[in-house]
Amino acid sequence: MSQIKIQRLGLHGDGIADGPLYAPLTLPDEIVEGDVEGNTLKNMRVLQPSEHRVKAPCRHFKACGGCLLQHASDGFVATWKVDVVRQALAAQGLESNLLPIITSPSQSRRRAVLSARRTKKGALVGFHARASDIIVDVPDCQLLHPDLMPALEIVSELSQMAGSRKGALSATVTLAETGLDLAVSGGKPLDGALLAGLAQQAERFGLARLTWDGEVVATRMTPYQLFGAARIVPPPGAFLQATKEGEQALLAAVKRAISGGKVGVDLFAGCGTFTFPLAEKYQMHGIEGETSMVSALDAGWRGSSGLKQVTSERRDLFRNPVIAEDLRYDFAVIDPPRAGAEAQISELAKSHVSEIAYVSCNPVTFARDAAVLVASGYVLEWVQTVDQFRWSSHVELASRFIRK
Ligand SMILES: C[S@@+](CC[C@H](N)C(=O)[O-])C[C@H]1O[C@@H](n2cnc3c(N)ncnc32)[C@H](O)[C@@H]1O
């Protein structure tokens, strides 16, 4: 067993020593020892800890794979995440004004995907252990919003009632304004008896909505979200920014990125997280690939009052981006999935849109797309890093591009 010095933290949050040798749960400059298996250090022991090493705030941290960085101080994680953005930009020959990170508090996640497995004695509900399909119970989870915590018990009961011993259930639980919105997949096939049983459980637990393998089995209360003043009912399990605080930080940055104009487009709009708050001031067109989300956005608009006009469109922006000549908007908001928005960005690069608010959950694809915009004459004025996946290696950001 030899002593190893950790050089840096990789993009996935693992410490990396020369080799490269990956050492999970270590920090730069630490001296550690352990068993080298392939290119991974197992059974790791810290001999000389980093000054940034802290006691994990959650008692489940050692076993649970839901968090990766609880052994690092908040200050270290904040600096590291902004640096991930800086390095992604530098790799494309770019730099920008990097604003201080905004981190969501602990116990603020309002949407999570739980795993559950029926056991002989009951059920295990929680997150997977690191690099494993073992499920770890997390009754004292420090990530989840307190109002989401009852979902652990509810999913456990549903798993015992209608889960299989072979496979795990996946339960997307979302905090709606009216309570828990639960979408379960991987359970027993729905038949009349199960449908009645699940509807009873929805009643017993006071769920807002329960969906089983894509089929809504009970809606006790409309599970709506508030985007600005608009009430939106997202389809079961649909994308939602992970924390309210994260959503507010991204929205504030998007608003700051837009200085004026009359008409805007929201590309990859989801159910309208940004569309509706912006529609308080601007006429908006939301474009989104998922039909059910476009319907939710449209229904939200029809049910609201006091907003400028909101129109919406279902469109695959990877295969069929809006071409430059059709981008007749004063500004664009763009918030693509992790793959970025290569095709749509090359059209924006040729357009006359004067301001772009680019929101991203992947600094690498963001930097790739940013380089295309900059090469075509846009200036990347600033980047606001946002951490709504606390203690994970995820990095999100919002940014402002202007055409000079
Ligand atoms: C990161 S989410 C952002 C959603 C929304 N802006 C929000 O904040 O809630 C990305 C969105 O892009 C949509 N999407 C993914 N691939 C797409 C495609 N090829 N064309 C259009 N929309 C797509 C997803 O359905 C999802 O709603």
The ligand as an ORCA input file, in Angstrom:
! r2SCAN-3c Opt
* xyz 0 1
  C     -33.113     21.978    -18.867
  S     -34.789     21.769    -19.342
  C     -35.347     23.429    -19.238
  C     -36.812     23.622    -19.225
  C     -37.290     25.023    -18.802
  N     -36.524     26.076    -19.404
  C     -37.284     25.151    -17.309
  O     -36.444     25.875    -16.767
  O     -38.137     24.538    -16.644
  C     -34.635     21.431    -21.031
  C     -35.925     21.275    -21.785
  O     -35.599     20.965    -23.142
  C     -36.544     20.043    -23.637
  N     -35.908     19.363    -24.789
  C     -35.025     18.340    -24.751
  N     -34.647     18.027    -26.008
  C     -35.301     18.869    -26.839
  C     -35.321     19.043    -28.260
  N     -34.576     18.271    -29.056
  N     -36.097     20.014    -28.781
  C     -36.837     20.811    -27.977
  N     -36.873     20.687    -26.631
  C     -36.113     19.729    -26.059
  C     -36.861     19.159    -22.458
  O     -38.116     18.523    -22.607
  C     -36.835     20.160    -21.304
  O     -38.114     20.710    -21.084
*
